[in-house]
């Protein structure tokens, strides 16, 4: 099967101040050594992959004292030219929210303020016409109603149950408009049933690949950028006609982040028009 890539616009934040100074997820150990220079090199290689694929990469200025700001996916949800700003659950990340909102305001986006805890594309993923919305550890279930009202798209709530996969984007990757990859064990029984119904042809990941954040991947519809350690998932994607591209983000994984965590997709107003073309 041939998959067609589409050009994407991404927002990223250089890990200039990356560190693991606190623990707000099971991956984080403040006593373990962190090599910030290595994190920057790994992040730069990820950015270069996107540029080599023909995508546009914008950068937001990193701020001192915000070591997790590198995880840009949590900075907003951006669909059809509108950016829903975020409200973090943990106070350690709270100051990231206004920084990202200000970037989108300067870039000319309509910015909506959150009414409840939501952590951006960490938990809100666009899949065709649907918005898949995770809850259970970070984003509040009540935030899903605001997501639907702002973007005018159906929202499907998915309950996360494994604290290692605390954001939806650590347990599920949108590959294209019709297909996702996910780890069933990360979801409640009802959410697994919903995913089977919505995506009967999904790529089912194995725990070993999810445990190296293999599902924290970025797809342009054909190329899937994922951690190089997720070899089983890469093979499964290749069998399905996708082109996996492995990157090593092992240093950033010490804070629970992978390629998707570092990458916020910026969808302008043209995204709705492009989807209309795809359906015709």
Helices and strands as residue ranges (DSSP letters): E 9-12, H 36-52, E 56-59, G 72-75, E 77-79, E 82-84, G 91-93, H 94-106, E 110-112, G 120-122, E 124-127, E 130-135, H 143-151, E 155-159, G 163-165, G 168-170, E 172-174, E 180-182, G 184-186, H 189-198, E 203-204, H 207-210, E 218-219, E 223-227, H 231-239, E 243-247, G 252-255, E 264-265, H 270-279
